[in-house]
């Protein structure tokens, strides 16, 4: 196996891990909101292939619970990255990539997902969330995620060195 093939395989495994991690954090947001609102979670499924789902046996605040997935699915990775960045902890660039991944995934899920009439975006529409709110969330979250990814390529610029003594004006 060539070095390039190994790199591609590792990249695919990393992205797959990010996908699974994003679904876990997203579903934990639904669980948190369900429990906070007095709902009862009967199952959380995060399949190795496909899409995750949180099943509720009682859901007194479905609108609130539907927002929990995308909201916490963005905030938890952002806070984790902020902690890594603030403490200078090793792995902060991985945390930054993952936070960006979660922002982009959740942003697209709600910002464009309402057009598919499926998933949380369709539920939120059914519960009365205006399309413009879903689109605004999508634009903001996706833009923030892309910004985090863009900043991964940025490195601190070195301090300019003073000109040689003979060239000073």
PyMOL commands that place a pseudoatom at each C-alpha (Angstrom):
pseudoatom trace, name=CA, resn=UNK, resi=1, chain=A, elem=C, hetatm=0, pos=[0.000, 0.000, 0.000]
pseudoatom trace, name=CA, resn=UNK, resi=2, chain=A, elem=C, hetatm=0, pos=[1.415, 3.368, -0.970]
pseudoatom trace, name=CA, resn=UNK, resi=3, chain=A, elem=C, hetatm=0, pos=[1.917, 6.223, 1.457]
pseudoatom trace, name=CA, resn=UNK, resi=4, chain=A, elem=C, hetatm=0, pos=[-0.803, 8.176, -0.358]
pseudoatom trace, name=CA, resn=UNK, resi=5, chain=A, elem=C, hetatm=0, pos=[-3.278, 5.293, -0.016]
pseudoatom trace, name=CA, resn=UNK, resi=6, chain=A, elem=C, hetatm=0, pos=[-2.546, 5.037, 3.715]
pseudoatom trace, name=CA, resn=UNK, resi=7, chain=A, elem=C, hetatm=0, pos=[-3.088, 8.793, 4.100]
pseudoatom trace, name=CA, resn=UNK, resi=8, chain=A, elem=C, hetatm=0, pos=[-6.397, 8.561, 2.236]
pseudoatom trace, name=CA, resn=UNK, resi=9, chain=A, elem=C, hetatm=0, pos=[-7.510, 5.617, 4.374]
pseudoatom trace, name=CA, resn=UNK, resi=10, chain=A, elem=C, hetatm=0, pos=[-6.612, 7.488, 7.573]
pseudoatom trace, name=CA, resn=UNK, resi=11, chain=A, elem=C, hetatm=0, pos=[-8.470, 10.580, 6.349]
pseudoatom trace, name=CA, resn=UNK, resi=12, chain=A, elem=C, hetatm=0, pos=[-11.583, 8.504, 5.611]
pseudoatom trace, name=CA, resn=UNK, resi=13, chain=A, elem=C, hetatm=0, pos=[-11.398, 6.871, 9.050]
pseudoatom trace, name=CA, resn=UNK, resi=14, chain=A, elem=C, hetatm=0, pos=[-10.995, 10.273, 10.693]
pseudoatom trace, name=CA, resn=UNK, resi=15, chain=A, elem=C, hetatm=0, pos=[-13.991, 11.736, 8.835]
pseudoatom trace, name=CA, resn=UNK, resi=16, chain=A, elem=C, hetatm=0, pos=[-16.074, 8.655, 9.669]
pseudoatom trace, name=CA, resn=UNK, resi=17, chain=A, elem=C, hetatm=0, pos=[-15.139, 9.059, 13.339]
pseudoatom trace, name=CA, resn=UNK, resi=18, chain=A, elem=C, hetatm=0, pos=[-16.148, 12.732, 13.155]
pseudoatom trace, name=CA, resn=UNK, resi=19, chain=A, elem=C, hetatm=0, pos=[-19.501, 11.702, 11.640]
pseudoatom trace, name=CA, resn=UNK, resi=20, chain=A, elem=C, hetatm=0, pos=[-20.183, 9.212, 14.446]
pseudoatom trace, name=CA, resn=UNK, resi=21, chain=A, elem=C, hetatm=0, pos=[-19.056, 11.721, 17.085]
pseudoatom trace, name=CA, resn=UNK, resi=22, chain=A, elem=C, hetatm=0, pos=[-21.266, 14.436, 15.602]
pseudoatom trace, name=CA, resn=UNK, resi=23, chain=A, elem=C, hetatm=0, pos=[-24.293, 12.121, 15.708]
pseudoatom trace, name=CA, resn=UNK, resi=24, chain=A, elem=C, hetatm=0, pos=[-23.570, 11.204, 19.350]
pseudoatom trace, name=CA, resn=UNK, resi=25, chain=A, elem=C, hetatm=0, pos=[-23.337, 14.853, 20.436]
pseudoatom trace, name=CA, resn=UNK, resi=26, chain=A, elem=C, hetatm=0, pos=[-26.448, 15.741, 18.405]
pseudoatom trace, name=CA, resn=UNK, resi=27, chain=A, elem=C, hetatm=0, pos=[-28.512, 12.965, 19.978]
pseudoatom trace, name=CA, resn=UNK, resi=28, chain=A, elem=C, hetatm=0, pos=[-27.248, 13.853, 23.454]
pseudoatom trace, name=CA, resn=UNK, resi=29, chain=A, elem=C, hetatm=0, pos=[-28.729, 17.305, 22.836]
pseudoatom trace, name=CA, resn=UNK, resi=30, chain=A, elem=C, hetatm=0, pos=[-32.132, 15.727, 22.180]
pseudoatom trace, name=CA, resn=UNK, resi=31, chain=A, elem=C, hetatm=0, pos=[-31.760, 13.565, 25.305]
pseudoatom trace, name=CA, resn=UNK, resi=32, chain=A, elem=C, hetatm=0, pos=[-30.797, 16.575, 27.423]
pseudoatom trace, name=CA, resn=UNK, resi=33, chain=A, elem=C, hetatm=0, pos=[-33.777, 18.621, 26.216]
pseudoatom trace, name=CA, resn=UNK, resi=34, chain=A, elem=C, hetatm=0, pos=[-36.142, 15.664, 26.583]
pseudoatom trace, name=CA, resn=UNK, resi=35, chain=A, elem=C, hetatm=0, pos=[-35.121, 15.073, 30.187]
pseudoatom trace, name=CA, resn=UNK, resi=36, chain=A, elem=C, hetatm=0, pos=[-35.115, 18.787, 30.957]
pseudoatom trace, name=CA, resn=UNK, resi=37, chain=A, elem=C, hetatm=0, pos=[-38.687, 19.080, 29.689]
pseudoatom trace, name=CA, resn=UNK, resi=38, chain=A, elem=C, hetatm=0, pos=[-40.016, 15.990, 31.479]
pseudoatom trace, name=CA, resn=UNK, resi=39, chain=A, elem=C, hetatm=0, pos=[-39.882, 13.653, 28.474]
pseudoatom trace, name=CA, resn=UNK, resi=40, chain=A, elem=C, hetatm=0, pos=[-38.899, 10.007, 28.580]
pseudoatom trace, name=CA, resn=UNK, resi=41, chain=A, elem=C, hetatm=0, pos=[-36.210, 8.657, 26.287]
pseudoatom trace, name=CA, resn=UNK, resi=42, chain=A, elem=C, hetatm=0, pos=[-36.867, 5.071, 25.239]
pseudoatom trace, name=CA, resn=UNK, resi=43, chain=A, elem=C, hetatm=0, pos=[-33.853, 4.594, 22.929]
pseudoatom trace, name=CA, resn=UNK, resi=44, chain=A, elem=C, hetatm=0, pos=[-30.967, 6.361, 21.250]
pseudoatom trace, name=CA, resn=UNK, resi=45, chain=A, elem=C, hetatm=0, pos=[-29.640, 4.760, 18.102]
pseudoatom trace, name=CA, resn=UNK, resi=46, chain=A, elem=C, hetatm=0, pos=[-26.347, 5.701, 16.475]
pseudoatom trace, name=CA, resn=UNK, resi=47, chain=A, elem=C, hetatm=0, pos=[-25.869, 3.180, 13.680]
pseudoatom trace, name=CA, resn=UNK, resi=48, chain=A, elem=C, hetatm=0, pos=[-22.498, 2.544, 12.088]
pseudoatom trace, name=CA, resn=UNK, resi=49, chain=A, elem=C, hetatm=0, pos=[-24.125, 3.335, 8.742]
pseudoatom trace, name=CA, resn=UNK, resi=50, chain=A, elem=C, hetatm=0, pos=[-27.035, 5.736, 8.370]
pseudoatom trace, name=CA, resn=UNK, resi=51, chain=A, elem=C, hetatm=0, pos=[-28.517, 8.404, 10.569]
pseudoatom trace, name=CA, resn=UNK, resi=52, chain=A, elem=C, hetatm=0, pos=[-28.956, 8.548, 14.336]
pseudoatom trace, name=CA, resn=UNK, resi=53, chain=A, elem=C, hetatm=0, pos=[-32.272, 8.911, 16.123]
pseudoatom trace, name=CA, resn=UNK, resi=54, chain=A, elem=C, hetatm=0, pos=[-33.564, 9.485, 19.641]
pseudoatom trace, name=CA, resn=UNK, resi=55, chain=A, elem=C, hetatm=0, pos=[-36.856, 7.746, 20.370]
pseudoatom trace, name=CA, resn=UNK, resi=56, chain=A, elem=C, hetatm=0, pos=[-39.113, 9.139, 23.061]
pseudoatom trace, name=CA, resn=UNK, resi=57, chain=A, elem=C, hetatm=0, pos=[-41.979, 7.380, 24.808]
pseudoatom trace, name=CA, resn=UNK, resi=58, chain=A, elem=C, hetatm=0, pos=[-43.254, 10.710, 26.121]
pseudoatom trace, name=CA, resn=UNK, resi=59, chain=A, elem=C, hetatm=0, pos=[-42.431, 14.156, 24.789]
pseudoatom trace, name=CA, resn=UNK, resi=60, chain=A, elem=C, hetatm=0, pos=[-44.378, 17.007, 26.418]
pseudoatom trace, name=CA, resn=UNK, resi=61, chain=A, elem=C, hetatm=0, pos=[-42.279, 19.698, 24.631]
pseudoatom trace, name=CA, resn=UNK, resi=62, chain=A, elem=C, hetatm=0, pos=[-41.504, 18.350, 21.139]
pseudoatom trace, name=CA, resn=UNK, resi=63, chain=A, elem=C, hetatm=0, pos=[-40.468, 21.721, 19.712]
pseudoatom trace, name=CA, resn=UNK, resi=64, chain=A, elem=C, hetatm=0, pos=[-37.953, 22.251, 22.535]
pseudoatom trace, name=CA, resn=UNK, resi=65, chain=A, elem=C, hetatm=0, pos=[-36.607, 18.699, 22.162]
pseudoatom trace, name=CA, resn=UNK, resi=66, chain=A, elem=C, hetatm=0, pos=[-36.269, 19.034, 18.380]
pseudoatom trace, name=CA, resn=UNK, resi=67, chain=A, elem=C, hetatm=0, pos=[-34.057, 22.132, 18.790]
pseudoatom trace, name=CA, resn=UNK, resi=68, chain=A, elem=C, hetatm=0, pos=[-31.859, 20.373, 21.357]
pseudoatom trace, name=CA, resn=UNK, resi=69, chain=A, elem=C, hetatm=0, pos=[-30.016, 18.205, 18.839]
pseudoatom trace, name=CA, resn=UNK, resi=70, chain=A, elem=C, hetatm=0, pos=[-28.634, 20.916, 16.586]
pseudoatom trace, name=CA, resn=UNK, resi=71, chain=A, elem=C, hetatm=0, pos=[-28.204, 23.437, 19.372]
pseudoatom trace, name=CA, resn=UNK, resi=72, chain=A, elem=C, hetatm=0, pos=[-26.093, 21.231, 21.669]
pseudoatom trace, name=CA, resn=UNK, resi=73, chain=A, elem=C, hetatm=0, pos=[-24.620, 19.448, 18.657]
pseudoatom trace, name=CA, resn=UNK, resi=74, chain=A, elem=C, hetatm=0, pos=[-22.950, 22.769, 17.847]
pseudoatom trace, name=CA, resn=UNK, resi=75, chain=A, elem=C, hetatm=0, pos=[-22.317, 24.191, 21.324]
pseudoatom trace, name=CA, resn=UNK, resi=76, chain=A, elem=C, hetatm=0, pos=[-20.682, 21.180, 23.004]
pseudoatom trace, name=CA, resn=UNK, resi=77, chain=A, elem=C, hetatm=0, pos=[-17.936, 20.774, 20.354]
pseudoatom trace, name=CA, resn=UNK, resi=78, chain=A, elem=C, hetatm=0, pos=[-17.389, 24.561, 20.298]
pseudoatom trace, name=CA, resn=UNK, resi=79, chain=A, elem=C, hetatm=0, pos=[-16.948, 24.694, 24.075]
pseudoatom trace, name=CA, resn=UNK, resi=80, chain=A, elem=C, hetatm=0, pos=[-14.626, 21.679, 23.977]
pseudoatom trace, name=CA, resn=UNK, resi=81, chain=A, elem=C, hetatm=0, pos=[-12.506, 23.358, 21.304]
pseudoatom trace, name=CA, resn=UNK, resi=82, chain=A, elem=C, hetatm=0, pos=[-12.478, 26.640, 23.272]
pseudoatom trace, name=CA, resn=UNK, resi=83, chain=A, elem=C, hetatm=0, pos=[-11.194, 24.791, 26.355]
pseudoatom trace, name=CA, resn=UNK, resi=84, chain=A, elem=C, hetatm=0, pos=[-8.486, 23.069, 24.294]
pseudoatom trace, name=CA, resn=UNK, resi=85, chain=A, elem=C, hetatm=0, pos=[-7.510, 26.379, 22.676]
pseudoatom trace, name=CA, resn=UNK, resi=86, chain=A, elem=C, hetatm=0, pos=[-7.502, 28.359, 25.930]
pseudoatom trace, name=CA, resn=UNK, resi=87, chain=A, elem=C, hetatm=0, pos=[-5.356, 25.825, 27.744]
pseudoatom trace, name=CA, resn=UNK, resi=88, chain=A, elem=C, hetatm=0, pos=[-3.042, 25.139, 24.826]
pseudoatom trace, name=CA, resn=UNK, resi=89, chain=A, elem=C, hetatm=0, pos=[-3.794, 21.458, 25.250]
pseudoatom trace, name=CA, resn=UNK, resi=90, chain=A, elem=C, hetatm=0, pos=[-2.478, 19.034, 22.707]
pseudoatom trace, name=CA, resn=UNK, resi=91, chain=A, elem=C, hetatm=0, pos=[-5.205, 18.076, 20.224]
pseudoatom trace, name=CA, resn=UNK, resi=92, chain=A, elem=C, hetatm=0, pos=[-6.700, 21.554, 19.910]
pseudoatom trace, name=CA, resn=UNK, resi=93, chain=A, elem=C, hetatm=0, pos=[-6.505, 21.441, 16.105]
pseudoatom trace, name=CA, resn=UNK, resi=94, chain=A, elem=C, hetatm=0, pos=[-8.408, 18.131, 16.075]
pseudoatom trace, name=CA, resn=UNK, resi=95, chain=A, elem=C, hetatm=0, pos=[-10.980, 19.676, 18.420]
pseudoatom trace, name=CA, resn=UNK, resi=96, chain=A, elem=C, hetatm=0, pos=[-11.176, 22.703, 16.110]
pseudoatom trace, name=CA, resn=UNK, resi=97, chain=A, elem=C, hetatm=0, pos=[-11.744, 20.495, 13.069]
pseudoatom trace, name=CA, resn=UNK, resi=98, chain=A, elem=C, hetatm=0, pos=[-14.405, 18.473, 14.924]
pseudoatom trace, name=CA, resn=UNK, resi=99, chain=A, elem=C, hetatm=0, pos=[-16.189, 21.632, 16.102]
pseudoatom trace, name=CA, resn=UNK, resi=100, chain=A, elem=C, hetatm=0, pos=[-16.192, 22.895, 12.511]
pseudoatom trace, name=CA, resn=UNK, resi=101, chain=A, elem=C, hetatm=0, pos=[-17.477, 19.534, 11.298]
pseudoatom trace, name=CA, resn=UNK, resi=102, chain=A, elem=C, hetatm=0, pos=[-20.357, 19.605, 13.802]
pseudoatom trace, name=CA, resn=UNK, resi=103, chain=A, elem=C, hetatm=0, pos=[-21.237, 23.194, 12.924]
pseudoatom trace, name=CA, resn=UNK, resi=104, chain=A, elem=C, hetatm=0, pos=[-21.290, 22.465, 9.197]
pseudoatom trace, name=CA, resn=UNK, resi=105, chain=A, elem=C, hetatm=0, pos=[-23.238, 19.204, 9.589]
pseudoatom trace, name=CA, resn=UNK, resi=106, chain=A, elem=C, hetatm=0, pos=[-25.883, 20.652, 11.926]
pseudoatom trace, name=CA, resn=UNK, resi=107, chain=A, elem=C, hetatm=0, pos=[-26.068, 23.898, 9.973]
pseudoatom trace, name=CA, resn=UNK, resi=108, chain=A, elem=C, hetatm=0, pos=[-26.704, 22.136, 6.681]
pseudoatom trace, name=CA, resn=UNK, resi=109, chain=A, elem=C, hetatm=0, pos=[-29.075, 19.677, 8.382]
pseudoatom trace, name=CA, resn=UNK, resi=110, chain=A, elem=C, hetatm=0, pos=[-31.432, 22.452, 9.470]
pseudoatom trace, name=CA, resn=UNK, resi=111, chain=A, elem=C, hetatm=0, pos=[-30.584, 25.160, 6.952]
pseudoatom trace, name=CA, resn=UNK, resi=112, chain=A, elem=C, hetatm=0, pos=[-31.254, 22.972, 3.918]
pseudoatom trace, name=CA, resn=UNK, resi=113, chain=A, elem=C, hetatm=0, pos=[-32.976, 19.973, 5.510]
pseudoatom trace, name=CA, resn=UNK, resi=114, chain=A, elem=C, hetatm=0, pos=[-36.381, 21.647, 5.686]
pseudoatom trace, name=CA, resn=UNK, resi=115, chain=A, elem=C, hetatm=0, pos=[-36.579, 21.290, 1.886]
pseudoatom trace, name=CA, resn=UNK, resi=116, chain=A, elem=C, hetatm=0, pos=[-36.495, 17.495, 2.228]
pseudoatom trace, name=CA, resn=UNK, resi=117, chain=A, elem=C, hetatm=0, pos=[-39.405, 17.372, 4.692]
pseudoatom trace, name=CA, resn=UNK, resi=118, chain=A, elem=C, hetatm=0, pos=[-37.547, 14.836, 6.845]
pseudoatom trace, name=CA, resn=UNK, resi=119, chain=A, elem=C, hetatm=0, pos=[-35.727, 14.743, 10.166]
pseudoatom trace, name=CA, resn=UNK, resi=120, chain=A, elem=C, hetatm=0, pos=[-35.488, 17.513, 12.731]
pseudoatom trace, name=CA, resn=UNK, resi=121, chain=A, elem=C, hetatm=0, pos=[-35.927, 20.312, 10.191]
pseudoatom trace, name=CA, resn=UNK, resi=122, chain=A, elem=C, hetatm=0, pos=[-39.277, 18.874, 9.092]
pseudoatom trace, name=CA, resn=UNK, resi=123, chain=A, elem=C, hetatm=0, pos=[-40.298, 18.424, 12.736]
pseudoatom trace, name=CA, resn=UNK, resi=124, chain=A, elem=C, hetatm=0, pos=[-39.344, 22.015, 13.521]
pseudoatom trace, name=CA, resn=UNK, resi=125, chain=A, elem=C, hetatm=0, pos=[-41.410, 23.255, 10.558]
pseudoatom trace, name=CA, resn=UNK, resi=126, chain=A, elem=C, hetatm=0, pos=[-44.356, 21.182, 11.756]
pseudoatom trace, name=CA, resn=UNK, resi=127, chain=A, elem=C, hetatm=0, pos=[-44.015, 22.714, 15.247]
pseudoatom trace, name=CA, resn=UNK, resi=128, chain=A, elem=C, hetatm=0, pos=[-44.105, 26.222, 13.800]
pseudoatom trace, name=CA, resn=UNK, resi=129, chain=A, elem=C, hetatm=0, pos=[-40.493, 27.275, 13.288]
pseudoatom trace, name=CA, resn=UNK, resi=130, chain=A, elem=C, hetatm=0, pos=[-40.387, 29.668, 10.317]
pseudoatom trace, name=CA, resn=UNK, resi=131, chain=A, elem=C, hetatm=0, pos=[-38.198, 28.686, 7.358]
pseudoatom trace, name=CA, resn=UNK, resi=132, chain=A, elem=C, hetatm=0, pos=[-36.152, 31.863, 7.736]
pseudoatom trace, name=CA, resn=UNK, resi=133, chain=A, elem=C, hetatm=0, pos=[-35.122, 30.809, 11.265]
pseudoatom trace, name=CA, resn=UNK, resi=134, chain=A, elem=C, hetatm=0, pos=[-33.903, 27.430, 9.981]
pseudoatom trace, name=CA, resn=UNK, resi=135, chain=A, elem=C, hetatm=0, pos=[-32.057, 29.092, 7.106]
pseudoatom trace, name=CA, resn=UNK, resi=136, chain=A, elem=C, hetatm=0, pos=[-30.518, 31.699, 9.441]
pseudoatom trace, name=CA, resn=UNK, resi=137, chain=A, elem=C, hetatm=0, pos=[-29.365, 28.964, 11.825]
pseudoatom trace, name=CA, resn=UNK, resi=138, chain=A, elem=C, hetatm=0, pos=[-27.957, 27.063, 8.867]
pseudoatom trace, name=CA, resn=UNK, resi=139, chain=A, elem=C, hetatm=0, pos=[-26.093, 30.050, 7.436]
pseudoatom trace, name=CA, resn=UNK, resi=140, chain=A, elem=C, hetatm=0, pos=[-24.663, 31.036, 10.822]
pseudoatom trace, name=CA, resn=UNK, resi=141, chain=A, elem=C, hetatm=0, pos=[-23.628, 27.526, 11.910]
pseudoatom trace, name=CA, resn=UNK, resi=142, chain=A, elem=C, hetatm=0, pos=[-22.264, 26.488, 8.513]
pseudoatom trace, name=CA, resn=UNK, resi=143, chain=A, elem=C, hetatm=0, pos=[-20.402, 29.781, 8.135]
pseudoatom trace, name=CA, resn=UNK, resi=144, chain=A, elem=C, hetatm=0, pos=[-18.893, 29.428, 11.616]
pseudoatom trace, name=CA, resn=UNK, resi=145, chain=A, elem=C, hetatm=0, pos=[-17.808, 25.869, 10.849]
pseudoatom trace, name=CA, resn=UNK, resi=146, chain=A, elem=C, hetatm=0, pos=[-16.200, 26.887, 7.565]
pseudoatom trace, name=CA, resn=UNK, resi=147, chain=A, elem=C, hetatm=0, pos=[-14.446, 29.737, 9.371]
pseudoatom trace, name=CA, resn=UNK, resi=148, chain=A, elem=C, hetatm=0, pos=[-13.017, 27.303, 11.944]
pseudoatom trace, name=CA, resn=UNK, resi=149, chain=A, elem=C, hetatm=0, pos=[-11.771, 25.071, 9.139]
pseudoatom trace, name=CA, resn=UNK, resi=150, chain=A, elem=C, hetatm=0, pos=[-10.281, 28.064, 7.333]
pseudoatom trace, name=CA, resn=UNK, resi=151, chain=A, elem=C, hetatm=0, pos=[-8.444, 29.101, 10.502]
pseudoatom trace, name=CA, resn=UNK, resi=152, chain=A, elem=C, hetatm=0, pos=[-6.824, 25.646, 10.675]
pseudoatom trace, name=CA, resn=UNK, resi=153, chain=A, elem=C, hetatm=0, pos=[-4.602, 26.758, 7.803]
pseudoatom trace, name=CA, resn=UNK, resi=154, chain=A, elem=C, hetatm=0, pos=[-3.620, 29.976, 9.533]
pseudoatom trace, name=CA, resn=UNK, resi=155, chain=A, elem=C, hetatm=0, pos=[-0.452, 30.055, 11.552]
pseudoatom trace, name=CA, resn=UNK, resi=156, chain=A, elem=C, hetatm=0, pos=[0.831, 32.900, 13.649]
pseudoatom trace, name=CA, resn=UNK, resi=157, chain=A, elem=C, hetatm=0, pos=[2.928, 35.170, 11.486]
pseudoatom trace, name=CA, resn=UNK, resi=158, chain=A, elem=C, hetatm=0, pos=[6.485, 35.593, 12.656]
pseudoatom trace, name=CA, resn=UNK, resi=159, chain=A, elem=C, hetatm=0, pos=[7.529, 39.002, 13.945]
pseudoatom trace, name=CA, resn=UNK, resi=160, chain=A, elem=C, hetatm=0, pos=[9.124, 41.004, 11.139]
pseudoatom trace, name=CA, resn=UNK, resi=161, chain=A, elem=C, hetatm=0, pos=[12.825, 41.340, 11.628]
pseudoatom trace, name=CA, resn=UNK, resi=162, chain=A, elem=C, hetatm=0, pos=[14.264, 44.828, 11.694]
pseudoatom trace, name=CA, resn=UNK, resi=163, chain=A, elem=C, hetatm=0, pos=[16.082, 45.903, 8.543]
pseudoatom trace, name=CA, resn=UNK, resi=164, chain=A, elem=C, hetatm=0, pos=[19.856, 45.545, 8.528]
pseudoatom trace, name=CA, resn=UNK, resi=165, chain=A, elem=C, hetatm=0, pos=[21.690, 48.452, 10.133]
pseudoatom trace, name=CA, resn=UNK, resi=166, chain=A, elem=C, hetatm=0, pos=[22.987, 49.859, 6.847]
pseudoatom trace, name=CA, resn=UNK, resi=167, chain=A, elem=C, hetatm=0, pos=[19.456, 50.052, 5.326]
pseudoatom trace, name=CA, resn=UNK, resi=168, chain=A, elem=C, hetatm=0, pos=[17.713, 52.104, 7.991]
pseudoatom trace, name=CA, resn=UNK, resi=169, chain=A, elem=C, hetatm=0, pos=[16.155, 55.295, 6.757]
for i in range(1, 169): cmd.bond("trace and resi %d" % i, "trace and resi %d" % (i + 1))
show_as sticks, trace
zoom trace
